Amino acid sequence: MGRAKVQEEIDRVIGRERSPCMQDRSHMPYTDAMVHEVQRYLNLLPTNLPHAVTCDVKFRNYLIPKGTTIITNLTSVLRDDKEFPNPEKFDPGHFLDEGGNFKKSDYFMAFSAGKRMCAGEGLARMELFLFLTTILQKFTLKAVVDVKDLDVTPVMNGFVSVPPPYQLCFIPV
């Protein structure tokens, strides 16, 4: 269902004759929401990288002394059920308002949080959008097995959480 909505949006906004560009993103709220939801759902870096406090910090009623190592639990934000109803379910609607427009979320922290966010976030988000739209402009993706039988439970590998490998068919559109 989601793939078909993305491909319909690609056909309507970009067509099949030209390559996608970043200016298209503002006219493609469902595709933008899909890219965000993939990152939220995948939760590639669930605990973020360690950072150190550079000065004494008072956080709520706690004192965090200078030099303390901090590890942010991004999963607690990306799976917050107040911001993302049914957070264990993949739903691009998490990033769409009632009118179907893209909705930013302060809880979207797929690239870390605070002043030490990933410096490459803008580039990565641009590349993810262009990569996905280019592929879906030319191909329909189909799982080799029934989608109900796919296990998307992430595999932990150190700090990184990755989906297990599986095979896809790229069917030309």
KAPEKA-V812005 format. One record per backbone hydrogen bond with DSSP energy under -0.5 kcal/mol. NH is the residue of the N-H (numbers start at 1). CO is the residue of the C=O. E is the energy in kcal/mol with one decimal. If there is no record, write none. Layout:
NH/CO/E  NH/CO/E
//
This chain:
5/1/-1.9  6/2/-2.3  7/3/-2.6  8/4/-2.3  9/5/-2.1  10/6/-2.6  11/7/-2.5  12/8/-2.3  13/9/-2.7  14/10/-2.4  15/10/-2.5  24/21/-1.6  25/22/-1.0  27/24/-1.8  28/25/-1.7  32/28/-2.4  33/29/-2.5  34/30/-2.5  35/31/-2.3  36/32/-2.1  37/33/-2.7  38/34/-2.3  39/35/-1.8  40/36/-2.6  41/37/-3.1  42/38/-2.8  43/39/-2.1  46/43/-0.6  47/159/-0.6  48/45/-1.0  51/70/-2.6  53/68/-2.3  57/64/-2.5  59/57/-0.7  59/62/-2.6  60/58/-0.5  62/59/-2.5  64/57/-3.5  64/62/-0.6  65/63/-0.7  67/53/-3.5  68/65/-2.0  70/51/-3.9  72/70/-0.5  74/46/-1.3  74/72/-1.2  75/46/-1.5  76/73/-0.6  77/74/-0.9  78/74/-2.9  79/75/-2.0  80/77/-1.5  83/80/-0.6  84/80/-2.8  85/83/-0.5  89/86/-2.2  91/89/-0.6  94/91/-2.3  95/92/-2.2  96/93/-1.7  97/101/-2.6  100/97/-2.0  103/95/-2.8  108/105/-1.5  109/107/-1.2  112/109/-1.4  116/113/-0.7  117/114/-1.1  118/111/-2.3  121/118/-1.5  124/120/-3.0  125/121/-3.0  126/122/-2.1  127/123/-2.8  128/124/-2.7  129/125/-2.1  130/126/-2.6  131/127/-3.0  132/128/-2.5  133/129/-2.5  134/130/-2.2  135/131/-2.2  136/132/-2.8  137/133/-1.4  138/134/-1.0  138/135/-0.7  139/135/-2.5  140/171/-3.0  142/169/-2.2  144/167/-1.3  149/146/-2.1  150/147/-1.4  152/150/-0.7  155/162/-3.9  156/154/-0.5  157/160/-3.2  160/157/-1.6  161/44/-2.9  162/155/-2.5  162/160/-0.5  169/142/-3.1  171/140/-2.9  171/169/-0.8  172/170/-0.6  173/138/-2.6
//
